[in-house]
Amino acid sequence: MNKLSQTEELFHDLGHFAQNRFGFKKPPSLNLVSDVENGQKPLGKTAYYDPQERCVTIYTDNRHIKDILRSLAHELVHHMQNELGMLDDDGYHGPGYAQKNKLMR
């Protein structure tokens, strides 16, 4: 098994674990993003969840797979919160919503 297929298997395993634990009606989509400039920043973006699109985006450059999986696990909790209606409000829900939406603070 090559390194890429091992990594892909880890993503699937975490997704199945979260599905079983949280009981998603529908799993979120996943975008793995390469952003070299962001990856060079000590405090660059790591990940975010878009509640309207039901999508997890994870930045991958210069990150260990364990760190990427932690980000995925964190964002899957937000997906569960969204499915439970905990994120329903009229505020902003795009990238950076946890910092920009006063109701999310």
N, C-alpha and C positions, 0 to 999 in steps of 0.2 A: 504494500500500500504506500503510495507516495505522500509527501507532506501535504499537498493540496487536498487530497481526498480525506486525509486524517482531519484536517481543519474543517472541511465541509461536514464531516461526520459529527464533530463536536457541536457545530451550529444546530444540526438536526436533533442531536441528543438533548441539548438544552431546550430547544423548541418543544420537543415531545414531553419533556419533564414539566415545563411551564403549562402546556396544554392540559396535562393530567392534573396538575396541582390547582390551576386557576379555573379550568373548565371554560376556556374561551369559546364563544359561539362561533367565531371565525378568527383564525390566527391572523396577526398583522402581516403586511408585506414587509420585506427587509431590503434595504438599500445599503450596500457597502460602498463607501465613497473614498476615492483616493484624492487627497488634497495636499500636495507636497508642501506648499507654503504654510498651511495650517499645521501640518505635522512637524514643522521646524519650531513652532512656538511652544515654549514650556507650558503655557496655559491655554493651548489651542482647544477648539471644540472637540468633544469626544463623541457625542451622540445626542439625538433628540427624537421625540415621539410626536407625530402629527395626528391629533385626535380625529380631525375631519377626514383625512385620507386613510386613517388606521394603518400608519406606516412608521416603521422604525428606520432611522438613518444612523449609520455608524461610520465614523471617520477611522480609517485603518492605517494610515502612514505612520511609521516609526512607533508602532504599538505592539506589545507582546500579545499573543493570542489570548492569554489569561485576562488581560486588561480589556480586550475587545469583548470577551464573553461576559465579563462583569458589567460592561456597558449594556450589552444585550439584555442581561437579566434585569437590570434596573429599568430599562425602557419597557420590558414586558410587564412589569408591575404597573406602569402607566397605562398600558393597553388594558389590563384588567380593570383598573380604576375607570377608564373610559367606558368599558362595556357595562360596568355597574352604575353608570350615570354620575359618577363622582366628579367628572370633568365638565358636566353640563353647566354652562353659564354663557353670558353674552360677550365675554371678554376675548382678547386676542389669544389665538391658539397656534400660531406659526412658530418658526424656529425661535428659540429663546423665550417661549411663552411663560416658563416658570419665573423668569425674571421680569418680564414686561407686563404680565397680567396681574393686576393688584389682587384679584380674587384667588390666585394660585399661590400667593406669598405666604 
